[in-house]
């Protein structure tokens, strides 16, 4: 981020969950109730530029967040995803893993899941 616009993920002081290399917050504009973002402390733009230790920490937090969301939101399923680069829809250039709880009936036909990023290609 530029000096005039600091990275919002580098400003977080009270995460919902954390470990030594990453933290999790609730998305400020959730797709579904409980939508969380899992973020490394180190400012790095792309998932593919994170270290193996960071990847392990992010995935460990995803497991912890899933447990929390099943308990507190009674989620029926989950979508897990990362947008890498502007062409993929990444809006904040600090890598973040989306953990989106899914609920029976939250859409008419969820078949295809994350393939829905290109709606015409979602259905088989």
C-alpha positions, 0 to 999 in steps of 0.5 A: 500500500502507498504511504498515503493509504496504509494497508488495512490488514497491517492495522489490525490490533484485536483479531478473533484468532491468532497464532505466531505467524497469522491471525483471523478476523471477521470480514467487514462485508461478509458474504455469509454470516461468520465469513472470516479472513485469515491473514499473515502478520507479514505484509506479503501480497500473494499466497505464492510468496508466503513461506511454508511456515506462513502457509502452515500457520494460515491453514492451522488457523483455518482449522481453528476458525472452522471449529469456531464457526461450526460452534457459533454459527452452525455452518453446514459447509465452507468455501475456502479461497484466496484471490491472487492478483488483480485479475483474480479479484484481489482488492487488498494486496496483503494476502488473505484466505477467505473462509466462508461458511455456507448454509443449506438454502443460502443459494438455490443451487450451490453446485460448482462452489468456487467455480462461481467466480466466473458464473457461466462456468459454475455449472457442469 
